């Protein structure tokens, strides 16, 4: 099958089938992006059931919650993997010296670009495909995400094995499989990012309301179809 046919057929595949296809097709040129969410720990658990050895990386902005760093260590120990930390070319101190304090308040898109988009671009330039935990019901920008698609932003294939999952399915899997996850989820953080741009979500609020609260922003730029 050509790639267009794969995109269509993959919509009927289970997550394990998508991961198995990706690992077989791309070998060492595919990596799983651990973006700190509950979906990503599920993908790591599923990937471990499909393939013993696989690449996992995360974007370490220097502003992650202590619970997040602790979870990375737990995941590495449980699955016998090493989570690669990708960091910005600018340290938090250098960023403050060049652009002033608290850039995330004055220029959140610029801050995300330094801390996340550029390090991701550097990593993906070395790959042919990447795996993400995005779901279609998370944000309007993700509504049309395919389980397998071509990422025009970064110029490679993108696998979204959980694209059609709901939040209920995510938590059912975590409970049944006893998958390690961030304890902040139980404290009202459905989506977890940097400490200064993440807050708990109140009952009745949108699940992404805790990210960049008070700003017209729900995405850091990694999964937008067009970069700003």
GUDOZA-159126 format. One record per residue (C-alpha): residue number from 1; residue in three letters; x, y, z. Coordinates in pm, whole numbers. Each point is the difference from the previous one (the first is absolute). Layout:
residues N
+-----+---------+--------+--------+--------+
! num ! residuo !     c1 !     c2 !     c3 !
+-----+---------+--------+--------+--------+
! NUM !     ALA !      X !      Y !      Z !
...
+-----+---------+--------+--------+--------+
end
This chain:
residues 228
+-----+---------+--------+--------+--------+
! num ! residuo !     c1 !     c2 !     c3 !
+-----+---------+--------+--------+--------+
!   1 !     UNK !      0 !      0 !      0 !
!   2 !     UNK !    110 !    355 !    -63 !
!   3 !     UNK !      0 !    257 !    279 !
!   4 !     UNK !   -344 !    140 !    -87 !
!   5 !     UNK !   -146 !   -348 !     34 !
!   6 !     UNK !    184 !    -57 !    328 !
!   7 !     UNK !   -151 !    319 !    142 !
!   8 !     UNK !   -349 !   -129 !    -76 !
!   9 !     UNK !     48 !   -360 !    112 !
!  10 !     UNK !    175 !    107 !    322 !
!  11 !     UNK !   -324 !    156 !    123 !
!  12 !     UNK !   -122 !   -357 !     66 !
!  13 !     UNK !    316 !   -107 !    183 !
!  14 !     UNK !     47 !    -29 !    374 !
!  15 !     UNK !    282 !    199 !    165 !
!  16 !     UNK !    225 !   -307 !     19 !
!  17 !     UNK !    -40 !    -58 !   -373 !
!  18 !     UNK !     93 !    358 !    -79 !
!  19 !     UNK !    308 !    -20 !    223 !
!  20 !     UNK !    104 !   -334 !   -149 !
!  21 !     UNK !    -33 !    144 !   -352 !
!  22 !     UNK !    206 !    304 !     97 !
!  23 !     UNK !    279 !   -201 !    162 !
!  24 !     UNK !     18 !   -241 !   -293 !
!  25 !     UNK !    -14 !    272 !   -265 !
!  26 !     UNK !    243 !    250 !    155 !
!  27 !     UNK !    225 !   -198 !    235 !
!  28 !     UNK !    244 !    228 !    179 !
!  29 !     UNK !   -138 !    304 !   -183 !
!  30 !     UNK !   -318 !     24 !    210 !
!  31 !     UNK !    -36 !    135 !    354 !
!  32 !     UNK !   -277 !     44 !    254 !
!  33 !     UNK !    -51 !    352 !    132 !
!  34 !     UNK !    -76 !     -2 !    371 !
!  35 !     UNK !   -179 !    329 !     56 !
!  36 !     UNK !    -79 !    -60 !    368 !
!  37 !     UNK !   -363 !   -106 !    -40 !
!  38 !     UNK !   -194 !   -310 !     99 !
!  39 !     UNK !    -28 !   -103 !   -365 !
!  40 !     UNK !    377 !    -14 !    -37 !
!  41 !     UNK !     55 !   -242 !    286 !
!  42 !     UNK !   -260 !   -226 !   -162 !
!  43 !     UNK !    192 !     14 !   -327 !
!  44 !     UNK !    320 !    -94 !    178 !
!  45 !     UNK !   -179 !   -293 !    164 !
!  46 !     UNK !   -144 !   -111 !   -336 !
!  47 !     UNK !    330 !     47 !   -181 !
!  48 !     UNK !    174 !   -219 !    259 !
!  49 !     UNK !   -250 !   -277 !    -77 !
!  50 !     UNK !     78 !     25 !   -371 !
!  51 !     UNK !    375 !     63 !     -5 !
!  52 !     UNK !    267 !    -37 !    266 !
!  53 !     UNK !    220 !    284 !   -122 !
!  54 !     UNK !   -137 !    336 !   -117 !
!  55 !     UNK !     88 !    368 !     19 !
!  56 !     UNK !   -178 !    236 !    241 !
!  57 !     UNK !     74 !    369 !     41 !
!  58 !     UNK !   -148 !    291 !    192 !
!  59 !     UNK !     34 !    377 !    -22 !
!  60 !     UNK !    159 !    117 !    325 !
!  61 !     UNK !    -72 !    372 !     20 !
!  62 !     UNK !    169 !     38 !    337 !
!  63 !     UNK !   -337 !     96 !    151 !
!  64 !     UNK !   -164 !   -339 !     47 !
!  65 !     UNK !   -171 !   -104 !    322 !
!  66 !     UNK !    204 !   -209 !    249 !
!  67 !     UNK !   -266 !   -271 !    -37 !
!  68 !     UNK !     69 !     -8 !   -373 !
!  69 !     UNK !    372 !    -56 !     45 !
!  70 !     UNK !    -73 !   -272 !    255 !
!  71 !     UNK !   -235 !   -173 !   -242 !
!  72 !     UNK !    263 !     -4 !   -274 !
!  73 !     UNK !    228 !   -189 !    238 !
!  74 !     UNK !   -275 !   -250 !     86 !
!  75 !     UNK !    -73 !    -64 !   -366 !
!  76 !     UNK !    365 !    -57 !    -81 !
!  77 !     UNK !     29 !   -251 !    284 !
!  78 !     UNK !   -324 !   -188 !    -75 !
!  79 !     UNK !     53 !    -39 !   -373 !
!  80 !     UNK !    378 !    -15 !    -13 !
!  81 !     UNK !     24 !    294 !   -235 !
!  82 !     UNK !    179 !    333 !     -4 !
!  83 !     UNK !   -212 !    309 !    -61 !
!  84 !     UNK !    210 !    246 !   -199 !
!  85 !     UNK !    -31 !    358 !    130 !
!  86 !     UNK !     -7 !    255 !   -280 !
!  87 !     UNK !     70 !    355 !    117 !
!  88 !     UNK !      0 !    349 !   -144 !
!  89 !     UNK !    319 !    156 !   -133 !
!  90 !     UNK !    -68 !    273 !    257 !
!  91 !     UNK !      2 !    -83 !    369 !
!  92 !     UNK !   -274 !    165 !    210 !
!  93 !     UNK !    261 !    249 !    124 !
!  94 !     UNK !    118 !     83 !   -353 !
!  95 !     UNK !   -358 !     42 !   -114 !
!  96 !     UNK !    -64 !    246 !    283 !
!  97 !     UNK !    320 !    192 !    -75 !
!  98 !     UNK !    -92 !     40 !   -368 !
!  99 !     UNK !   -375 !     52 !     21 !
! 100 !     UNK !    -68 !    110 !    357 !
! 101 !     UNK !   -170 !   -181 !    289 !
! 102 !     UNK !   -313 !   -211 !    -34 !
! 103 !     UNK !     -9 !    -18 !   -378 !
! 104 !     UNK !   -283 !   -253 !     31 !
! 105 !     UNK !   -228 !    285 !    115 !
! 106 !     UNK !     98 !    256 !   -263 !
! 107 !     UNK !     71 !   -228 !   -294 !
! 108 !     UNK !   -130 !   -353 !     66 !
! 109 !     UNK !     28 !   -105 !   -364 !
! 110 !     UNK !    361 !    118 !    -12 !
! 111 !     UNK !     74 !   -182 !    325 !
! 112 !     UNK !   -153 !   -324 !   -131 !
! 113 !     UNK !    195 !     37 !   -321 !
! 114 !     UNK !    332 !     25 !    186 !
! 115 !     UNK !    -78 !   -269 !    254 !
! 116 !     UNK !   -198 !   -252 !   -203 !
! 117 !     UNK !    -38 !     55 !   -373 !
! 118 !     UNK !    367 !     57 !    -83 !
! 119 !     UNK !    130 !   -295 !    211 !
! 120 !     UNK !   -269 !   -218 !   -157 !
! 121 !     UNK !     95 !    111 !   -348 !
! 122 !     UNK !    364 !    -87 !     70 !
! 123 !     UNK !   -100 !   -348 !    115 !
! 124 !     UNK !   -244 !    -71 !   -281 !
! 125 !     UNK !    256 !    105 !   -261 !
! 126 !     UNK !    182 !   -324 !     85 !
! 127 !     UNK !   -311 !   -220 !    -36 !
! 128 !     UNK !   -239 !   -128 !   -266 !
! 129 !     UNK !   -299 !    -33 !    233 !
! 130 !     UNK !   -120 !     88 !    349 !
! 131 !     UNK !   -270 !   -129 !    235 !
! 132 !     UNK !   -224 !    228 !    206 !
! 133 !     UNK !   -279 !    -39 !    253 !
! 134 !     UNK !   -236 !    263 !   -139 !
! 135 !     UNK !   -374 !    -70 !     -6 !
! 136 !     UNK !   -258 !    157 !   -228 !
! 137 !     UNK !   -223 !    119 !    283 !
! 138 !     UNK !    274 !    197 !    178 !
! 139 !     UNK !     -6 !    322 !   -206 !
! 140 !     UNK !   -159 !    125 !   -324 !
! 141 !     UNK !    345 !     -7 !   -163 !
! 142 !     UNK !     19 !   -376 !     58 !
! 143 !     UNK !   -350 !    -88 !   -115 !
! 144 !     UNK !    110 !   -126 !   -341 !
! 145 !     UNK !    319 !   -179 !    107 !
! 146 !     UNK !     50 !   -328 !   -181 !
! 147 !     UNK !    131 !   -312 !    170 !
! 148 !     UNK !    274 !      7 !   -262 !
! 149 !     UNK !     62 !    323 !   -191 !
! 150 !     UNK !    272 !    207 !   -156 !
! 151 !     UNK !    116 !    286 !    221 !
! 152 !     UNK !     41 !    295 !   -236 !
! 153 !     UNK !    149 !    218 !    274 !
! 154 !     UNK !    301 !   -219 !     62 !
! 155 !     UNK !     14 !   -202 !   -322 !
! 156 !     UNK !    -41 !   -356 !    125 !
! 157 !     UNK !   -262 !   -263 !     80 !
! 158 !     UNK !   -201 !     43 !    319 !
! 159 !     UNK !   -171 !   -282 !    189 !
! 160 !     UNK !   -289 !     80 !    237 !
! 161 !     UNK !   -104 !   -346 !    124 !
! 162 !     UNK !   -247 !    136 !    260 !
! 163 !     UNK !   -159 !    260 !   -228 !
! 164 !     UNK !   -351 !   -145 !     39 !
! 165 !     UNK !     23 !    -78 !    373 !
! 166 !     UNK !   -201 !    186 !    261 !
! 167 !     UNK !    120 !    117 !    340 !
! 168 !     UNK !   -206 !   -280 !    158 !
! 169 !     UNK !    184 !   -260 !   -209 !
! 170 !     UNK !    336 !    150 !    101 !
! 171 !     UNK !    -74 !    -25 !    371 !
! 172 !     UNK !   -156 !   -342 !    -29 !
! 173 !     UNK !    321 !   -129 !   -158 !
! 174 !     UNK !    219 !    166 !    264 !
! 175 !     UNK !   -203 !   -149 !    284 !
! 176 !     UNK !    -26 !   -348 !   -148 !
! 177 !     UNK !    367 !    -22 !   -100 !
! 178 !     UNK !    126 !    197 !    304 !
! 179 !     UNK !    205 !    222 !   -226 !
! 180 !     UNK !    219 !    262 !    178 !
! 181 !     UNK !   -140 !    348 !    -46 !
! 182 !     UNK !     44 !    350 !    135 !
! 183 !     UNK !   -167 !     45 !    343 !
! 184 !     UNK !    -92 !    354 !   -103 !
! 185 !     UNK !   -280 !   -150 !   -208 !
! 186 !     UNK !   -179 !    -92 !    324 !
! 187 !     UNK !     39 !    359 !    119 !
! 188 !     UNK !   -194 !    158 !   -285 !
! 189 !     UNK !    265 !     20 !   -272 !
! 190 !     UNK !   -138 !   -183 !   -308 !
! 191 !     UNK !    271 !    158 !   -219 !
! 192 !     UNK !    348 !     58 !    140 !
! 193 !     UNK !    268 !    228 !   -137 !
! 194 !     UNK !    236 !    253 !    157 !
! 195 !     UNK !    -56 !    119 !    356 !
! 196 !     UNK !    -65 !    361 !    -94 !
! 197 !     UNK !   -248 !    -81 !   -280 !
! 198 !     UNK !   -204 !   -276 !    165 !
! 199 !     UNK !   -266 !     19 !    269 !
! 200 !     UNK !   -268 !   -238 !    133 !
! 201 !     UNK !   -330 !     -7 !   -187 !
! 202 !     UNK !   -322 !     74 !    187 !
! 203 !     UNK !   -305 !   -222 !    -33 !
! 204 !     UNK !   -187 !     81 !   -321 !
! 205 !     UNK !    297 !    166 !   -170 !
! 206 !     UNK !    146 !   -121 !   -327 !
! 207 !     UNK !    277 !   -257 !     49 !
! 208 !     UNK !    252 !    237 !   -160 !
! 209 !     UNK !   -108 !    302 !    205 !
! 210 !     UNK !    295 !    -47 !    232 !
! 211 !     UNK !    254 !     57 !   -276 !
! 212 !     UNK !     98 !    364 !    -63 !
! 213 !     UNK !   -294 !    110 !    211 !
! 214 !     UNK !   -137 !    342 !    -93 !
! 215 !     UNK !    158 !     -6 !   -346 !
! 216 !     UNK !   -149 !    -90 !   -338 !
! 217 !     UNK !    238 !   -293 !    -21 !
! 218 !     UNK !    -60 !   -376 !     31 !
! 219 !     UNK !    297 !   -137 !   -196 !
! 220 !     UNK !    373 !     42 !     40 !
! 221 !     UNK !     47 !    -31 !   -376 !
! 222 !     UNK !    116 !   -359 !    -30 !
! 223 !     UNK !   -322 !   -129 !   -155 !
! 224 !     UNK !   -137 !    299 !   -190 !
! 225 !     UNK !    -55 !    -61 !   -369 !
! 226 !     UNK !    164 !    332 !    -76 !
! 227 !     UNK !    265 !    166 !    212 !
! 228 !     UNK !    -74 !    361 !    109 !
+-----+---------+--------+--------+--------+
end
